[in-house]
Amino acid sequence: MLTALYIMLGLALVLGLGLGYAALKFKVEGDPLIARIDAILPQTQCGQCGYPGCKPYATAIANGEADINQCPPGGDAGVHALADLLGVEYKPLNAEHGAPKPKSVAFIDEKTCIGCTLCIQACPVDAILGAAKHMHTIISSECTGCELCVAPCPVDCITMEPIAETPDNWKWKYPVIPIRAVPLHEVK
Amino acid sequence: MNAILNFFKPDFLKQKRGVHPPEHKAESTQLPIAKLAMPQKLVLPLRQHIGNMPKILVSVGEHVLKGQLLATPECTVSAAIHAPTSGTILSIADEIIPHPSGLPDKCITLIPDGKDQWTNLTSLDWRNAPKEALIASLCTSGIVGLGGATFPTHIKLRSSGKLNIQTLVINAAECEPYITCDDMLMREHAEEIVQGIEIAQYLLGAEKSVIGIEDNKSIAQQAMQAALTGKPISIVTVPTLYPSGDARQLIHLVSGIEIPHDKRATEMGVQVFNVATVRALYRHFTFGEPAINRVVTVTGNVAQPQNFEVLFGTPLTALTQAAGGAKPDTTHYIMGGPMMGFDLPTPEVPITKATNCIIAASPHLFAPPPPAMPCIRCARCAEACPIQLQPQELYWFAKSDAFEKARDYKLFDCIECGVCTYVCPSNIPLVQYFRYAKSEVIAADKAKEAADLARERNEFRLARIEREKQERAQKHAERALGTKAEAAKAASAKKDAANEAPTTEAPINSATDEAAKAAKQAAIAAAIERAKAAKAAADATGLAPKNTAPANPAVQQEIAEIDARRKNVGLANTNEAPMTADAEKQAKIAAAIARAKAAKAEAEAAKQAQNLELKE
């Protein structure tokens, strides 16, 4: 009778210690769900979703405060990916938050720029280079195309330029299967 | 079923993978390689190779000599561009380049002056020069893989230091139909090729060299055999089967080494060069010639199919005219072979380092593909696939945009040889699906990379803003603390000044000042002592006070009279008595004054303290 009790007690002690150790050793830092949602978001940091960046939006989605269809740069594919991840129904993009646009980068007309640094402060990814009373310029490889620098410019010298198709970023198109036989070059 | 049976068969009994389409090689091998007349203009795309765009060294209007460096390689994976002839730079602008996209890219346009004047060329004795110097000269030679992959050659040869290459495989298979440029090159320049092989073998430090030639090129093989007499280089004849010219296929065929899908051939000790590339190596070291021309097959729907030695940048139209002109029913041109080539956007594109063959296409040569039918899952593509992929599975994944699945099924091991499309009984353009899937996956990967960079930069920016905020707050706190301490110090100093005046015991308000006060009083006491001592010393020396010097007799008389009166009055018996009384009185007065002063100072201090408090 007592032996059984001791065995059970001992087991409970050992397992409890084991679990306690595991809880400390394998502690998960942060919310993995937020990180997984954040990985799907396009990281434009544009704030069109109503949150001050992709991470806050991811946090809001994880907490059930925001809907999954508020990210226009992510497009339809992004909503699908979020719906898959969270196991919820797909819904079309909410038009309130804007429509998807072709990917573009900001361009500063350097002749007009007065060097006010307002755009530098607005840029969420530090992609604008410049100093007070000196001309600013965009580091186009770092620009996410969030358009946050356009509004603060007092002289309206920033424009958004869509990224042109070059042989570098050109993609093979989905094969067109003709209903009527047409030579391939005419299809183009 | 066949696939399962194949698995259990020994190697030599296995069903051969690949296909054998009609060769169409005889048309363009009737005539020897001809030299093309100098065209009106040469358009040199800056990107004629895999890797980074080279940096332009010339400007518009500049006169350049044949073989002059026009653009120098930027970063490691890049190749130089040289002037194919002497002339003037007309423009540096975007022109349509031979690319499946049909998009323009940066090109240098050169107008030949007709003199064809060479720049100073420096040849190198490769047997005696150090390897580093040889590789350095290759870096600016502009030589790239001329088999079609256009990978900069200096990188492939540079690897000798790090990797242990045992076997050099020379790719002379030329397995695609229609193309005969390597065949003709071997027939006519076997000597140069063999010397080029020796250079490549020396640079790589390879133990042996093997030339792989398909068995449909017997004349070329004989020419090579003749050139090889007495040289330790062997020829392996491989069966004519497309795509045995693929590097991995050829390595397997000539050396028996199978390259794992996730490894490079160099990791297995094998390096592959095309025959045209080794010939370019020979010409570069022996004559100092950079890469300015190549042999191109012009065939298909032209009057006289032939091979030409063409300067890079030559317009395609000049080439087709030299081949007797395209027949009237020509619809478009294909660059490369019919299996892997692509349709050129216009007949105006220039010949580049990648152009091995130009085929004029017409409906009777290349009948438009019949409409695609649904996949019947016959798995004929899987049996034919030289890489042993499952094209039918990949097709489903690519069609349904399940790119991750396609990647799991080794989409990126696909060499886009087109065998699956060729054998498909439903005429499904499988390779097009795979190309589409590949470019989508590549684009998605690039977007992911950009997103990761943006996330990192955004997080860094937020962290920086937070840090700056904290630093500012800390600075503010420090400054506030500093001003408070200063104010307190000033207040206490004022209190001290107030407490200093009274000699009597003035009420002490702040306990903290007690020590300072005691010290001050000690100092005062010491000063008094010193003064007393000085006085005593003066008395001892007999020095009389200055104002007690004997005055005039009248005054002395008056003093004497007063003293006499005092005596009479009896106020004091002695001279000292009135003095002590006087002192006592004066001391009392001084004390009273001090008390009053102290009271006043105290009141003032209290007022000031109050003011300070109010201020704070």
Interface residues (C-beta under 8 A of the other chain):
Chain A: D38 L41 P42 Q43 T44 Q45 G53 C54 K55 P124 V125 D126 A127 E142 T144 E165 T166 P167 N169 W170 K171 W172 K173 Y174 P175 I177 P178 I179 R180 A181 V182 P183 L184 H185 K188
Chain B: R47 I97 H99 P100 S101 G102 L103 D105 T331 H332 D343 P345 P363 P368 P369 P370 P371 A372 P429 Q432 Y433 R435 Y436 K438 S439 E440 A443 K446 A447 A450 A451 D452 L453 A454 R455 R457 N458 E459 F460 R461 L462
